[in-house]
């Protein structure tokens, strides 16, 4: 009977929703607003129309709708898209949401609300409606204006921030009884789990999807996508996080793949269906009596939301470097309270930390902001002019001089910001991987192994697995060799070294804590000698060729998957373009008294700064691709190759004046040079798998030591690794970009199977 009733209810819901949506479309009003009105008409608070009776079943369908909506938001979480949006979207979204959240919180306190009600009110007011704003831009013909692009970019960031805000609110709500320390621990674990999930998802999902796509049609892809979505939601719930977070992560795993368009297409109909049910359920919870009783709160909340978003969105865009006129227009556009607010409201009620009366209040406030937004956008010229008059002329001039170009130049010159960013990324990413490996091994894996192999052996196996994972990721965790800014700061002045040493010591301290956890939790050992022995063993193993090569293979696969969508959109890398853009050469004459004069190339260690010597001119003698034992002498003309950023950092350490003769690799190779015997050339060589260097690390390939050439880059699965690590294994199908003399390159090509594309121009 319940199933029969559910079918009747769905018939009522979808029929009424379709009819009301058509009316709202005719009136040029957002269809989401129509679904909310339709939900109210068939809900328990409106007795004069058809009423839905199976409330419990509708709530389940609504929850499914939320999960699928979050899955589709995750599909927009493409790392490259976020990078393309730029700092303006991130800064404006953070400033706007933080400012409005604080204003909403204090306004709730002013109204006498409970603390958690105030927190949820601020969170709900801080979110803007992507659907409504996009529709307004289109209908008003403003989609090509500068502020429209900035606003839509900011809304993408808002959706992502909202997901994590929802997770944090859940964590705080659940951890209320555990005290502040318990909440912080849960938040810390959440960050660690997210890091691991993202890494594993990017590493595994695109690879498996590529293999499975050959056997799938649309039907099977729909099943796979939604099955993975619900599986991740279930996993997140099992780990103590919200199902919505798992669904978002599931979508984000598909976002970077080249099959993202197919996934969006086949699941769009399902999203529309269950999304409609969700917005209908929102309308069903609207209580006219509450609205009548709370109208003195609803109207001020709507007004505060509009004004606060205008102020803080404008401030955020100005801080990110946008001009004042554009920033104000963007702030006006962000007025409507978003549909994500309804999800957060429902979550607060489900957790029992938010009063139910707040739900219809926020829905009513949202409706007011949705209605008023098109009017505000139509009058944006007048509002902008009025706002400009309120700002003192001196302040306007100062704001006009604060441009995004100025900010970008400051960021480019900030070596400390580069070092700190690299430090935080390495600690948070690789530290999280090692920490979660230790935590999962001790708390999840060992209890299950105990039932199979006993207590003693389970501890041994877990320790072996955990310390093996730590050994694999220790090298990138501790590495600073590829950070040019670190090297520059270290050599620039002695006062820079103490804070840099502190960063290294922090890494070491965290490593000790992670390594100590397994033996402490499983064996209760307190002897420092045991810990020292374990760390020493990990360091020794991490430096072995096998471990280093294994990590590099993992990294290559990860980067290939991460860039899969971008490479597919670009039709693969354009090889000559890649060389032209990524590599440059500059030369200088070694002055008298130079600190590096008399030292060998190997001793100087310039390769650690991603700068490599490709040629020496000593008097009338030219040495192309000099071996590592070659000394650099006073009067030598040295030619080095690297990317522009590395070269600019490197030349500053030489104290040789301005960098005037920087040339791209193409310009260098195309330059006229009379000595053809010593001319450099560049070769693109595809590995067929039969070469004697196939399957070997670069340093054992003989390309450097025997052929006297250097691998500039290695392209695998369409993704290029510039200046690859010497431990990286050359595989069949790789494309090697090699520089050397024409004669040496010809000999190398003759020993390879098949044809090789060659750019051989004298220099």
C-alpha positions in Angstrom: 0.0 0.0 0.0 2.9 2.3 0.8 4.4 1.8 -2.7 1.0 2.5 -4.2 0.7 5.7 -2.2 4.3 6.7 -3.2 3.4 6.3 -6.9 0.3 8.5 -6.4 2.4 11.1 -4.5 5.1 11.2 -7.2 2.4 11.6 -9.9 1.0 14.6 -7.9 4.5 16.1 -7.3 5.8 15.9 -10.8 2.6 16.9 -12.5 2.1 20.0 -10.3 5.9 20.8 -10.6 5.7 20.7 -14.4 2.6 22.9 -14.6 3.9 25.5 -12.2 7.4 25.5 -13.8 5.7 26.3 -17.2 3.9 29.2 -15.7 7.1 30.5 -14.1 9.0 30.1 -17.3 6.3 32.1 -19.1 6.6 34.8 -16.4 10.4 34.7 -16.8 10.9 33.7 -13.2 13.5 31.0 -12.1 12.1 27.5 -12.3 13.6 26.7 -8.9 11.3 29.2 -7.4 8.4 27.5 -9.3 9.4 24.1 -7.8 9.4 25.6 -4.3 5.9 27.2 -4.8 4.7 23.8 -6.2 6.0 22.1 -3.2 4.2 24.5 -0.9 0.9 23.9 -2.9 1.1 20.1 -2.4 2.6 20.3 1.1 0.9 19.7 4.5 0.8 23.4 5.2 -1.6 24.2 2.3 -4.9 22.4 2.8 -6.7 23.7 -0.3 -5.0 21.5 -3.0 -3.8 18.0 -3.6 -1.7 16.8 -0.7 1.3 14.5 -0.6 1.0 11.9 2.2 4.1 9.7 2.0 6.4 12.2 3.8 9.0 9.6 4.9 9.5 8.3 1.3 9.7 11.9 -0.1 12.4 12.7 2.5 14.4 9.7 1.3 14.0 10.8 -2.4 15.0 14.3 -1.3 18.2 13.1 0.3 19.0 11.2 -2.9 18.4 14.4 -4.7 20.9 16.2 -2.5 23.5 13.5 -3.0 23.2 13.7 -6.8 23.2 17.5 -6.8 26.5 17.4 -4.8 27.8 14.8 -7.3 27.2 17.3 -10.1 28.8 20.1 -8.2 31.8 17.9 -7.8 31.9 17.4 -11.6 32.7 21.1 -11.8 35.7 20.7 -9.4 38.4 20.6 -12.1 41.8 21.7 -10.7 42.7 23.4 -14.0 39.4 25.2 -14.2 40.0 26.5 -10.6 43.5 27.6 -11.6 42.1 29.4 -14.7 39.5 31.2 -12.6 42.4 32.8 -10.8 42.9 34.6 -7.5 40.0 37.0 -8.0 37.3 34.3 -7.7 39.0 32.8 -4.6 39.6 36.0 -2.8 36.2 37.5 -3.6 34.4 34.3 -2.6 36.3 34.0 0.7 35.9 37.6 1.7 32.3 37.7 0.7 31.3 34.5 2.5 33.3 35.2 5.6 32.0 38.7 5.9 28.3 37.8 5.4 28.7 34.8 7.7 29.9 37.0 10.5 27.1 39.6 9.9 24.5 36.9 9.8 25.8 35.4 13.0 25.7 38.7 14.9 22.2 39.6 13.5 21.0 36.2 14.8 22.4 37.0 18.2 20.6 40.3 18.0 17.3 38.5 17.3 18.0 36.3 20.4 18.7 33.0 18.5 20.7 30.1 19.8 24.4 30.0 19.0 24.1 27.2 16.5 21.1 28.8 14.9 23.2 32.0 14.4 26.0 30.0 12.9 23.7 28.2 10.4 22.0 31.5 9.6 25.3 33.2 8.8 26.3 30.2 6.6 23.0 30.2 4.7 23.1 33.9 4.0 26.7 33.8 2.8 25.8 31.5 -0.2 24.5 33.0 -3.5 22.4 31.2 -6.1 24.3 30.1 -9.2 21.2 29.1 -11.1 19.3 32.4 -10.5 22.4 34.6 -11.2 23.3 32.8 -14.4 19.6 33.1 -15.6 19.6 36.8 -14.8 22.8 37.5 -16.8 21.4 35.6 -19.8 18.0 37.3 -19.8 19.4 40.8 -19.2 22.0 40.3 -22.0 24.9 40.8 -19.5 26.7 37.5 -20.0 29.5 39.0 -21.9 30.2 41.8 -19.5 33.4 41.7 -17.4 31.6 41.4 -14.1 29.6 38.4 -15.3 32.8 36.3 -15.9 34.2 37.3 -12.5 30.9 36.6 -10.7 30.4 33.1 -12.3 34.0 32.2 -11.4 33.4 33.4 -7.8 30.2 31.2 -7.7 32.2 28.1 -8.7 34.5 28.8 -5.7 31.5 29.4 -3.5 30.0 26.0 -4.4 33.3 24.3 -3.4 33.7 26.4 -0.2 30.1 25.6 0.6 30.7 21.9 0.5 33.6 22.2 2.9 31.5 24.6 5.1 28.8 22.0 5.2 31.4 19.3 6.3 32.8 21.7 9.0 29.3 22.5 10.3 28.6 18.8 10.5 31.8 18.2 12.4 31.2 21.0 14.8 27.6 19.9 15.4 28.6 16.3 16.0 31.6 17.3 18.2 29.7 19.7 20.4 29.8 17.2 23.3 33.5 16.4 22.8 34.8 19.9 23.5 37.1 22.0 21.3 39.9 19.5 21.2 37.7 16.8 19.9 36.3 19.0 17.2 39.8 20.1 16.1 40.9 16.5 15.9 37.9 15.6 13.7 38.6 18.6 11.4 42.2 17.5 11.2 41.3 14.0 10.3 38.8 15.3 7.7 41.6 17.3 6.0 43.8 14.3 6.0 41.1 12.0 4.6 40.3 14.5 1.9 43.9 14.7 0.8 44.1 10.9 0.6 40.8 10.6 -1.2 41.7 13.2 -3.8 45.1 11.6 -4.5 43.8 8.1 -4.7 40.8 9.2 -6.8 42.9 11.1 -9.3 45.3 8.2 -9.5 42.8 5.3 -9.9 39.5 6.6 -11.4 40.8 8.0 -14.8 42.9 4.9 -15.4 40.1 2.5 -14.7 37.6 4.6 -16.6 39.8 4.6 -19.7 40.0 0.9 -19.7 36.3 0.4 -19.0 35.0 2.9 -21.6 35.8 0.5 -24.4 33.1 -1.9 -23.1 30.4 0.6 -22.0 27.4 2.3 -23.5 25.4 5.2 -22.1 23.3 2.9 -19.9 26.4 1.2 -18.3 28.1 4.6 -17.8 25.1 5.9 -16.0 25.1 2.9 -13.7 28.8 3.1 -13.1 28.8 6.9 -12.4 25.8 6.8 -10.0 27.0 3.6 -8.4 30.4 5.2 -7.6 28.6 8.3 -6.3 26.6 6.3 -3.8 29.6 4.1 -2.9 31.6 7.2 -2.0 28.6 8.6 -0.1 28.4 5.4 1.9 32.2 5.4 2.6 32.1 9.0 3.8 29.3 8.2 6.1 31.1 5.2 7.5 34.1 7.4 8.3 31.9 9.8 10.2 31.5 12.5 7.5 28.4 13.5 5.6 27.2 11.5 2.6 27.1 14.8 0.7 30.9 15.1 1.0 31.4 11.6 -0.4 29.1 12.5 -3.4 31.1 15.7 -4.1 34.4 13.8 -4.0 33.0 11.2 -6.4 32.1 13.9 -8.9 35.5 15.6 -8.4 37.2 12.3 -9.4 35.4 12.3 -12.7 35.9 16.1 -13.2 39.5 15.9 -14.5 38.9 12.9 -16.9 38.4 13.3 -20.6 35.0 11.5 -20.2 33.5 14.2 -18.0 31.2 15.4 -20.8 29.7 11.9 -21.2 29.2 11.5 -17.4 27.4 14.8 -17.2 25.3 14.0 -20.2 24.1 10.6 -19.0 23.4 11.6 -15.4 21.8 15.0 -16.1 18.3 13.6 -16.4 18.6 11.7 -13.1 19.9 14.9 -11.5 17.0 17.0 -12.9 14.5 14.4 -11.6 15.8 14.0 -8.1 16.8 17.7 -7.9 13.2 18.6 -8.6 12.0 16.3 -5.8 14.5 18.1 -3.5 13.2 21.6 -4.3 9.6 20.4 -4.0 10.4 19.0 -0.5 11.8 22.5 0.3 8.5 24.1 -0.6 6.6 21.4 1.4 8.4 22.6 4.6 7.3 26.2 4.2 4.8 27.1 6.9 2.7 30.2 6.2 2.0 30.6 9.9 5.8 30.8 10.7 6.2 33.3 7.9 3.3 35.4 9.3 4.8 35.2 12.8 8.4 35.9 11.7 7.9 38.5 8.9 9.7 41.1 11.1 12.8 38.8 10.9 12.4 37.6 7.3 12.4 41.1 5.6 15.4 42.3 7.6 17.3 39.0 6.9 16.7 39.5 3.1 17.8 43.1 3.3 20.9 42.3 5.3 21.8 39.5 2.9 21.6 41.8 -0.1 23.5 44.7 1.5 26.1 42.6 3.2 26.8 40.7 -0.1 27.2 43.9 -2.0 29.6 45.3 0.6 31.8 42.2 1.1 31.7 41.0 -2.5 32.9 44.5 -3.6 35.6 44.5 -1.0 36.7 41.0 -2.0 36.9 41.9 -5.7 38.8 45.1 -5.0 41.3 43.2 -2.8 41.8 40.8 -5.6 42.7 43.7 -7.9 39.5 44.5 -9.8 38.5 48.1 -10.5 35.8 49.6 -8.2 33.1 49.9 -10.9 33.4 46.2 -11.8 33.5 45.1 -8.2 30.3 47.0 -7.3 28.4 45.5 -10.2 29.6 42.0 -9.2 28.5 42.6 -5.6 25.0 43.6 -6.9 24.7 40.4 -8.9 25.5 38.2 -5.9 22.4 39.2 -4.0 20.1 36.1 -4.1 20.4 33.5 -1.3 21.4 30.2 -2.9 19.8 26.8 -3.2 22.8 25.4 -1.3 21.4 27.2 1.8 18.4 24.9 1.7 20.7 21.9 1.8 22.5 23.3 4.8 19.2 24.2 6.5 18.0 20.6 6.0 21.3 19.2 7.4 21.0 21.4 10.5 17.5 20.2 11.2 18.5 16.5 10.6 21.4 16.9 13.0 19.0 18.4 15.6 21.2 21.5 16.1 18.9 24.0 14.3 15.4 25.0 15.1 12.8 24.0 12.5 11.2 27.5 12.3 14.4 28.8 10.7 13.8 26.7 7.5 10.7 28.5 6.3 12.3 31.8 7.4 15.4 31.3 5.2 13.3 30.0 2.3 11.0 33.1 2.5 14.1 35.4 2.7 15.6 33.6 -0.3 12.4 34.1 -2.4 12.5 37.8 -1.6 16.2 38.1 -2.7 15.5 36.0 -5.9 12.6 38.4 -6.8 14.6 41.5 -6.1 17.8 40.5 -7.9 16.7 41.1 -11.5 15.5 44.6 -10.5 18.9 45.4 -8.8 20.8 44.2 -11.8 18.7 46.3 -14.2 19.5 49.3 -12.1 23.2 48.4 -11.6 24.3 51.7 -13.3 22.3 53.8 -10.9 23.4 51.8 -7.9 27.0 51.9 -8.9 26.9 55.7 -9.5 25.2 56.2 -6.1 27.7 54.0 -4.3 30.6 55.8 -6.0 29.3 59.1 -4.7 29.4 57.8 -1.1 33.1 56.9 -1.4 35.6 59.8 -0.9 37.5 60.8 -4.0 40.9 60.2 -2.4 39.9 56.6 -1.5 38.6 56.1 -5.0 41.9 57.2 -6.5 43.8 54.9 -4.2 41.5 51.9 -5.1 41.8 52.7 -8.8 45.6 52.4 -8.5 45.3 49.0 -6.9 45.3 46.8 -10.0 45.5 43.0 -10.4 48.5 43.5 -12.6 50.4 45.1 -9.7 49.4 42.4 -7.4 50.5 39.7 -9.9 54.0 41.3 -10.1 54.3 41.3 -6.3 53.4 37.7 -6.2 55.9 36.7 -8.9 58.7 38.4 -6.9 57.9 36.8 -3.5 60.4 34.0 -3.0 59.2 33.6 0.6 55.6 33.1 -0.5 56.8 30.4 -3.0 58.8 28.6 -0.3 56.0 28.7 2.2 53.5 27.5 -0.4 55.8 24.6 -1.3 56.3 23.8 2.4 52.6 23.7 3.1 51.7 21.6 0.1 54.4 19.0 0.8 53.5 18.8 4.5 49.8 18.7 4.0 49.8 16.3 1.0 52.6 13.8 1.7 52.3 14.2 5.5 48.6 13.4 5.2 49.4 10.3 3.1 51.9 9.0 5.6 49.8 9.9 8.6 46.6 8.3 7.3 48.6 5.2 6.3 49.8 4.9 9.9 46.3 5.5 11.3 44.5 3.2 8.9 47.1 0.5 9.4 46.9 0.5 13.2 43.1 1.1 13.6 41.6 -0.6 10.5 44.0 -3.1 9.1 45.5 -4.7 12.2 42.2 -5.7 13.9 41.2 -7.6 10.7 44.6 -9.2 10.3 44.6 -10.4 14.0 41.7 -12.7 13.2 43.7 -14.3 10.4 47.3 -14.4 11.4 47.3 -13.6 15.1 48.4 -10.6 17.2 52.2 -10.8 16.8 52.4 -11.3 13.0 49.6 -8.8 12.3 51.7 -6.1 14.0 54.8 -7.0 11.9 52.8 -6.9 8.7 51.2 -3.6 9.5 54.5 -2.0 10.4 56.1 -3.3 7.2 53.2 -1.8 5.1 53.1 1.5 7.0 56.9 2.1 6.9 57.1 1.0 3.2 54.5 3.7 2.4 56.5 6.3 4.4 59.7 5.3 2.6 58.0 5.8 -0.8 56.7 9.3 0.0 59.6 10.4 2.2 61.7 11.8 -0.7 59.1 14.2 -2.1 58.1 15.1 1.5 61.6 16.3 2.4 62.6 17.5 -1.0 63.5 21.1 -1.6 65.9 20.5 -4.5 63.4 21.6 -7.2 62.4 24.8 -5.3 64.4 27.6 -6.9 63.2 30.1 -4.3 64.5 28.0 -1.4 68.0 27.8 -3.0 68.0 31.5 -3.8 67.0 32.4 -0.2 69.5 30.0 1.3 72.4 31.4 -0.7 71.3 35.0 -0.7 71.9 35.9 2.9 72.7 34.2 6.2 69.7 35.7 8.0 67.4 33.6 5.7 68.8 30.3 6.9 67.3 30.1 10.4 63.6 30.2 9.3 64.4 27.8 6.4 66.0 25.4 8.9 62.9 25.7 11.1 60.8 24.5 8.2 63.1 21.5 7.7 63.0 20.8 11.4 59.2 20.9 11.4 59.1 18.3 8.6 61.5 16.1 10.6 59.5 16.5 13.8 56.3 15.5 12.0 58.0 12.5 10.4 59.2 11.4 13.8 55.7 11.6 15.2 54.2 9.7 12.3 56.9 7.0 12.5 56.5 6.7 16.3 52.8 6.1 16.2 52.7 2.5 14.9 55.3 1.1 17.3 53.8 3.1 20.2 50.2 2.0 19.6 50.9 -1.6 18.8 54.0 -2.5 20.9 54.0 0.3 23.5 57.7 0.8 23.0 59.3 3.9 24.6 63.0 3.3 23.6 64.4 6.1 21.5 67.0 3.8 20.0 64.2 1.7 18.3 62.7 4.9 16.8 66.1 6.1 15.6 66.8 2.7 14.0 63.4 2.7 12.2 63.8 6.3 10.9 67.3 5.5 9.7 66.1 2.4 7.9 63.3 4.4 6.3 65.7 7.1 5.1 68.1 4.5 3.7 65.3 2.6 1.9 63.8 5.8 0.5 67.0 6.6 -1.3 67.3 3.3 -3.1 66.9 3.3 -6.8 63.9 0.9 -6.7 61.9 3.1 -4.2 62.7 6.4 -6.0 61.8 4.9 -9.4 58.6 3.4 -8.1 57.5 6.8 -6.7 58.4 8.5 -10.0 56.2 6.0 -11.8 53.3 6.8 -9.4 53.9 10.5 -9.9 53.9 10.2 -13.6 50.6 8.3 -13.7 49.0 10.8 -11.2 50.1 13.9 -13.3 48.9 12.2 -16.5 45.5 11.5 -15.0 45.3 15.0 -13.4 45.9 16.7 -16.8 43.9 14.2 -18.9 41.0 16.4 -19.6 43.2 19.4 -20.5 45.3 17.4 -22.8 42.3 15.9 -24.5 40.7 19.3 -25.0 44.0 20.6 -26.5 44.4 17.6 -28.8 47.6 16.6 -27.1 50.8 18.6 -26.6 52.2 20.5 -29.5 55.8 19.4 -29.3 57.6 22.3 -30.9 55.4 24.7 -29.0 56.3 22.9 -25.8 60.0 23.2 -26.4 59.7 26.8 -27.4 57.8 27.8 -24.3 59.4 25.7 -21.6 63.1 25.9 -22.3 65.4 28.8 -22.7 69.2 29.2 -22.9 71.5 32.0 -21.7 75.2 32.3 -21.6 77.8 34.4 -19.7 81.6 34.6 -19.4 83.0 33.5 -16.1 84.6 36.6 -14.5 87.9 36.8 -12.6 87.5 35.7 -8.9 84.1 34.0 -9.4 83.4 31.7 -6.4 82.5 28.8 -8.7 85.6 29.0 -10.9 87.8 25.9 -10.7 84.9 23.7 -9.6 83.5 20.8 -11.6 80.0 20.9 -13.0 79.1 18.0 -10.7 80.5 19.7 -7.6 78.6 22.9 -8.4 75.3 21.1 -8.3 73.5 23.5 -10.6 71.3 20.6 -11.8 69.6 20.7 -8.4 68.3 24.1 -9.4 67.0 22.7 -12.7 69.7 24.5 -14.6 72.0 22.4 -16.8 75.3 23.2 -18.7 74.9 22.3 -22.4 78.0 24.0 -23.9 81.3 25.5 -23.0 83.5 27.8 -25.1 87.1 27.9 -23.9 89.1 30.1 -26.2 88.7 28.8 -29.7 87.6 25.4 -28.4 83.9 24.4 -28.1 82.7 21.6 -25.9 79.1 20.6 -26.4 77.4 18.6 -23.6 80.4 18.7 -21.3 80.7 15.8 -18.9 80.0 16.3 -15.1 83.8 16.2 -14.3 84.5 19.2 -16.5 85.8 22.2 -14.5 84.4 25.7 -15.0 87.4 28.1 -15.5 87.8 31.9 -15.5 87.2 33.2 -19.0 84.9 30.3 -20.1 81.7 31.1 -21.9 79.1 28.9 -20.3 75.7 28.0 -21.9 73.0 26.7 -19.6 69.5 25.6 -20.3 66.3 25.6 -18.1 62.9 27.1 -17.8 62.7 30.9 -17.6 61.8 31.0 -13.9 64.7 28.7 -13.0 67.2 30.7 -15.1 66.1 34.0 -13.7 66.6 32.7 -10.1 69.9 31.1 -11.1 71.5 34.1 -12.7 70.9 36.2 -9.6 73.1 33.9 -7.6 76.0 34.5 -10.1 76.3 38.3 -9.5 76.9 38.9 -13.2 74.6 41.9 -13.8 71.5 42.0 -16.0 70.1 39.0 -17.8 70.2 40.4 -21.3 70.9 37.4 -23.6 68.1 35.0 -22.6 67.0 33.1 -25.7 64.3 30.4 -26.2 65.6 27.0 -27.2 64.2 27.5 -30.7 66.0 30.9 -31.1 69.2 29.3 -29.9 69.0 26.4 -32.3 68.0 28.6 -35.2 70.9 30.9 -34.7 73.6 31.0 -37.3 76.7 29.2 -36.2 79.8 28.5 -38.4 81.2 25.5 -36.5 78.8 22.8 -37.7 80.8 20.0 -36.0 79.9 21.4 -32.5 76.4 22.6 -33.3 73.6 21.6 -30.9 70.4 20.0 -32.2 67.2 18.7 -30.6 65.7 15.3 -31.3 62.2 13.9 -30.5 62.6 10.1 -30.2 59.7 7.7 -29.6 60.7 4.6 -27.5 59.6 1.4 -29.3 60.5 -0.9 -26.5 63.4 -2.7 -28.3 66.1 -0.2 -27.4 68.7 -1.2 -24.9 67.7 1.8 -22.7 63.9 0.8 -22.6 62.9 -0.2 -19.1 65.9 1.4 -17.5 66.2 4.5 -15.3 67.5 7.5 -17.2 70.8 7.5 -15.3 71.4 3.9 -16.5 70.2 4.4 -20.0 73.6 5.5 -21.4 72.0 8.5 -23.2 74.0 10.9 -21.0 77.3 9.0 -20.3 77.7 7.1 -23.5 75.8 9.1 -26.1 76.8 12.4 -24.5 73.3 13.7 -24.9 70.7 15.0 -22.3 67.0 14.2 -22.0 65.2 17.6 -21.7 61.8 16.1 -21.3 59.8 12.8 -21.3 56.3 12.7 -22.7 54.1 9.8 -21.5 50.4 9.3 -22.2 50.3 12.9 -23.7 51.8 14.5 -20.5 55.3 15.9 -20.5 57.7 15.8 -17.6 60.3 18.6 -18.1 63.8 17.9 -16.8 62.8 14.4 -15.6 64.5 12.9 -12.6 67.5 10.6 -13.3 65.7 7.7 -11.6 62.7 7.9 -13.9 62.3 4.7 -15.9 62.0 5.0 -19.7 59.0 3.0 -20.9 57.7 1.8 -24.3 55.7 4.5 -25.9 57.5 7.4 -24.2 58.6 10.3 -26.3 62.1 11.6 -25.3 63.2 15.1 -26.0 67.0 15.0 -26.3 69.6 17.7 -26.8 73.1 17.0 -28.1 75.4 17.5 -31.0 74.1 16.5 -34.4 76.5 13.6 -34.8 75.7 12.2 -31.4 72.0 12.5 -32.0 72.3 10.8 -35.4 74.1 7.9 -33.8 71.5 7.6 -31.1 68.7 7.6 -33.6 70.4 4.9 -35.7 70.3 2.6 -32.7 66.5 3.1 -32.2 63.8 1.3 -34.1 61.6 3.4 -36.4 61.8 7.0 -37.5 62.5 9.9 -35.2 61.4 13.5 -35.7 64.3 15.8 -35.5 64.8 19.6 -35.3 68.3 20.1 -36.4 69.3 23.7 -36.8 72.7 25.0 -36.1 73.7 27.2 -33.2 
